[in-house]
């Protein structure tokens, strides 16, 4: 058969002529004649599902059979007949579908490669309908398929095996572009290996990456079989029992992912990473400027409150001196057995404490309070506080003298505060901080929100709503966007808030931004593989963590009840009873957690001579620190060893989902859309990005081992 460029270039396009030919095949294999509704590849797949996958011959016992079995010879029955009832098992017509697939494989061996279009479009359907045995058999036949010698341009030349320094399973578009050369990237130099012999193989699934026609530019519909296959798993992590597991583990699947990553996935990811990093830096800079602003505010307020305390102290001394006399001359005068100097010092301490306490309370109400007026008013009002009135010197003086002292204090204090600098506090409070940068962040987040919303609508429109909202990363992204928007509105004064609330939202936003940044870095293999292992460990030890929490709650409850009746020992050094460190449930749980992580048992010092308490401490340490902790370490080690073996496959599956998301978000069905001016080569009909199929380099040694094992298994 003579091959030309047009033949291979149209290999992934199911035209009308091809559909008519498949109709004849179905009539030949199954005797089906009425196929008037089959117009295109989608209607053909629906027809195959409705006619070849439905049950035609019953393979389980019906109700009458069960009734007969249960009524005949009841005394002889020793096995429940319901055991043989298969009515709850979903029936699979493996043989009918296998006949069609075998026919297509045979045609492919006869160099009629376009018949494999049917297999490409059937593959995601088989995965969805859980034809696991059939899928596993098919993957075995599609792995390491060598490029036919007829595909080489030069006669009598075979480049099937050659030397290469490229990474394993390096892929290329097939057929190659008539004029364009193979594109390379500066990143390719980091993916080189020592030279090795490779065999040129191809993916015998034409049309796997081809999109159907669609006219909706804003929210395009229609999916390639590749996207259907990749998104078939609802979870982000790969379930080793899922029908698609062997596909994701196959060399040809890894080759497809690497090809897509090199052609456009890496570029889009780097652009996203660059934009995200820019936003991250701007947001961090904005919050850092706010942090510095708040520090400056609190420092300025502290300095101002210190000066107010000094002014209040001097004013009180001046008021006492003007009313009673010079303190230096009456130092030894006694009022209620206390010298006047000591009494004045006591009152000044009361005034100082009142001012500092009120300053802290006022800071918590910022920015909704005039902090300077609040501090000044408290300093003036401190002279009339209950603490001052209850002191010995005040209680020993009549009310008229007290009134004079208070008036003199207020007069002196008002004079003193006029000389205190308030400009520093006002400048700190009224400074802009990171407001300007936050405006830029809000513009970027608005653009990002539009892009993400469009992508979500496309996913839901194409039937991936369940996959979208069943993965944790979606909710992390939604939470990050929500907290960032609320933080921005607070900083731009669109929302009412206190500094404490603003700081809380800023801290959560920063934390979520770091988590998202780590998520982007997971597309790099050395980071992503270990991230997957960590996620598996967190999921699989959940039951043990739950058991541990129950144990800690139980011990906390029991110890709280026990120590509520066992009095603490007496502290001979301080001549007071020791503190009861189990005063409530929260404190009790915190104590037990501290003991569990082996941080010490200082909370039991109040009962260190109690033998029963010492026995409990030893038993608790033995059970938690020795048994549970070592059990946890052993389980984590087993999970790590089990998951790490297939971590690369799981990482490839995650990268495949990201690439599928890129294709849905970036690729457009037509050439005249705005995205085509920004990224002109991401059109769905651009066969540089979505070729009919790909060829890839596979290790010659692995190819030989694979075909040898395949031959032995077939014997």
PyMOL commands that set and color helices and strands:
alter all, ss='L'
color gray80, all
select helices_A, chain A and resi 5-9+16-30+41-52+63-71+74-76+81-84+94-109+113-128+132-142+149-151+186-191+225-230+245-248+251-323+340-364+371-384+386-389+392-395+399-417+423-430+435-461+465-468+472-491+499-521+525-540+542-563+585-596+602-607+611-645+647-666+674-678+700-714
alter helices_A, ss='H'
color red, helices_A
select strands_A, chain A and resi 145-146+161-166+171-174+192-202+334-335+338-339+570-571+576-577+693-699
alter strands_A, ss='S'
color yellow, strands_A
deselect
rebuild
show_as cartoon
